[in-house]
Amino acid sequence: MSGSSHIQPITDLNSLQLEIDRLYYKKEEIEQTLSQNLVYLQKDYPHMIRRTIFKKAGYNETSPVLQTILLLPKVQELLSKLSEKLSAKIGAVLLRWFDKLTQ
């Protein structure tokens, strides 16, 4: 009855009952649609969140999440800073180690 959106004027008890029946079936259709949408949302929510968060980083269905995270500009910036600090510390440790070896 989804095609019957034309509302008839209520003039007697019979037309009132027809309108009540029409609204009941419309309610049933809406509840069924909501139920299907809820099932879909519950099933695909994690996937939709990943796509939303990682859209800018070029996330697609086949790329691993870690790879996608590593492609994020902020993560790349942090990794760059971390590698600079690590290389400076490693360089300092190597210099001390060479100094000890040469003494």
MOTA-V454091 format. One record per pair of residues at least 12 apart in sequence whose C-alpha atoms are under 7 Angstrom apart, sorted by the first residue. I is the first residue (numbers start at 1). J is the second residue. D is the distance in whole Angstrom. If there is no record, write none. Layout:
BEGIN
I J D
I J D
END
This chain:
BEGIN
2 26 7
54 68 7
57 71 6
57 72 5
END
